[in-house]
């Protein structure tokens, strides 16, 4: 694990690079050995929780704005599905992830053409990111999350 991992979110806040932090870009990647992901969403969410506990006056709306940008991005919108469970696990309930589903649906065509990232772990079961999104969404619904269905 990175030596500076505990300071990553604070650094992202200070430099106004929360989008990069959430997507694991520009030096904010938290390596995940079990899956081919741009960042470890569980650890990233935990670090957000720690930061918010230490900085209660921080405007969490800023994080919502960055998730909206992620949802609109054809490259990164699939990460929303992984942050849903990570935020729930870390008891971070200030983000209404289902609000971002309309953007994920808009990016369906781009996701169907993208066979990168976590698709490697799924093999033929999910040959593109749209299939990963549908699979992860179905799993979350089966776990009791109240989310829109994706087809």
Secondary structure, DSSP 8 states (H G I E B T S, - for coil): --TTGGGHHHHHHHTT-HHHHHHT-TT-----SSS--SS-HHHHHHHHHHHHHH-TTS-THHHHHHHHHHHH-TTTTTHHHHHHHHHHHTT--S--GGGGHHHHHHTHHHHHT---TTHHHHGGGG-SHHHHHHHHHHHHHHTT-------
